[in-house]
Amino acid sequence: MNDYLKSIPLYQKLYGDTEPSTFPILERKQLTQSFPHGWMTSSLQDAIHNDLVEYTTTSGSYGDRLQIVRPKNWWLDEHARAFKYIPGLVNFNVKRDKRAVLSTVLCSNTNCFREATQYSDRIINHTLFLNTTPDPNQWSETEIKRIVEELHCYQPFLFDADPVYLAIFIRKANAMGIDLQQIPFRCLSLDYEFVTNCARRYIEQFMHTQIINLYGTTEVGCLFFEVGQQFSRCPELSQIDFIPAVAEKNIYEIIVTSFKNCYMPFIRYRVGDLVRWQNNQVTALLGRAKDAIRINNDIVTVGEVDHSIKEVADDLIHYQLQVFNNQQMTFCYTTAFFAKLDIEKESILAQQLTKLFEKQITISVQYQDQIAPEASGKFALIKHLTETTRWQR
Amino acid sequence: MATLRCIENPWRIDFPQLCQPEPIIYFDNAATTLKPLCVTEALIEFYTSYTASVHRGAYWTAEKTTTAYETTRQKTAAFIGADSDEIIFTYNCTYALNLLAQALQLNKDDEVITSILEHHSNLLPWQRLATTRIAQIDAQGNLDVNHLQSLINPRTRVITLTYVSNILGIIQPLQEVIQLAKQHGILTVVDAAQAIGHVPINVKELGCDFLVFSAHKMLGPSGVGVIYANRHASGSLKPVFYGGGMVEQIAATGIVLQKMPHCFEAGTPNIEGIIGFGAALDYLQCQDRLAQHEYTQQLCNYLIAGLKKLDVSNFCFAREDLSIPIITLIPHKKTLGLNHICQILSDSYNIALRDGYHCSQPLFNYLNITGCLRISLFFYNNYAEIDHLFDALDHMRHLLC
């Protein structure tokens, strides 16, 4: 393996003859400008010439977009590697059992083009990609009906959903009087974005099944899963190091070494996410490092914001904390019942957040009918605003 | 791959974007052009010194604004050899074509001849209102004038054609068609969106009735379109939009419209855009445009020669002598999507190319291809940028062929 790593032009350029075990942390910036030449080994050349590869990109929501080349049908293999460790999915056969995905169009776009709106065109490798609309807030009643009908028709074993997309879907379907209990699937996984407590609680009200929270990335695949508040690893072909971000709060950054993609092995790669790491195990996912709010020498993570409001608002389904110059914040939220919370609940929300930031910040709370996704289709739970972006909606 | 040419490009310094550290290598000039500093300065000056509406106020900033606005009309007219009352400002070229199609009051019994080369903007507005006939092209990508002639009949009211296709870049033989149209008493519309930044145009010599283009493809701001309406032909136009600024008098018996061109400019126009466009026209008039043209042609020939040598793609069409610097390509290997190729060129090599149908699906259907890569140059591009593209494509060779 060492010789193979050394044959990769990018590593050769970055580290010369350094032993892979002592490579410094690999930053995304070092990867974004190195495609494809940085990875062009003779084995990749052969694979390209023999049409054994597929191309994709990361969504760009974690940082710069990353180009990826990998063996064809890589996700099938990755799911096979990961699912054997996940209760409820142990018997899932990726080459036989059906999966339906409700996620961003961009994410679906790497597998099937958005233009392919026909049901049959959106089934690829036993996976039905349900969404064809860039912003789920814009789903019409016709779209919701179509998604429900397609789920009934396809009858997936696994329904794999972005939690915000699923919450919006449920909210709309519920308003239309659609009985979601009847949707036929055996297992529900939440994937693609940070799973907030409010979204999860809302989903649980309507989907009476065990929920698996999958954590991974496009470039390194599945890393963790959570069932019943217990986090476990999907360990194959990857190793994770935890480096302290704020050690006294047990907040650590995830550093991944992954050989899952033989053409682009990542060695000590900074994924860009934070976790709480205690007693040699992950106890909470805390979201993206770049989203965390830095005040003085402290940071407040997405996970901590989410935890602080956990017990407050049963009726929230989604929110966004807008931060202006780390001094003013607006907590925007949507509810299941399409109306604002009563003043008492709003005031508790503001108090909880103020407590989290130790009163250093002015926080206002604002109901919104809907919160817009970012360009990638994913949603920012914490959004840092500048003077220019502050007034853009 | 190729050695960097040390040829100074004297125009680059005028474009602030090109003076940034590591500017993107911009090869999407057929979509829009970069803006010289004088255009930005004109906009800033308007915003910071004399913001006011046009044609309305008697205070000095309003008068200054009106003067700057109307002076741009004169400059625009001079740029294409027209008179200033033949220039109507709109919001873009698409808007201009829609306005023309509606102002001509066509109906489904009327026939409009257009061509397979057209941008959707010069097809859909006509298709919506009238019956369209599509002229074909020959093997070299030139308009088939004989075929076009065969489409003319007594119901033909308009022939509307692009001067230069945004895919092929070939300058079309429009004078011949316009003469033909005149013999049959048919109105002619020229879509000069691509031509205006590259081809010297004199509407009187060309002889067309109408000609449309947009400012942003010739260094001006976005949001400004132009209709040249020949004084004689403009009588066949009826205003489409009604409101402030286009009416002389409203009486119990009816309304008296303003004269051309104001009767077609209802509402507050894009004043700052038009003033910025005036600065772009000033800039262009001060340049040695022949030198710019020759330089760009040489650059384009260098690009073509290098692409042939690299041999990672096919050209959609052979380049004719009378062409503007637009090159369209299809990689030898089809497994990597065109959009993905552009993403890699952007992310890894900081190069802006365009992929897709370029709003010209009829032409792609005709050529039986599903999109292409487009490289379009302007006079501020240089040899070093093209060498960088060659290096990038060479790096990507295994993905492309």
Interface residues (C-beta under 8 A of the other chain):
Chain A: T32 Q33 S34 F35 P36 H37 M40 L44 Q45 I48 H49 D51 V53 Y55 T57 D64 R65 L66 Q67 V69
Chain B: T335 L336 G337 H340 Q343 I344 D347 S348 Y349 H395 M396 H398 L399
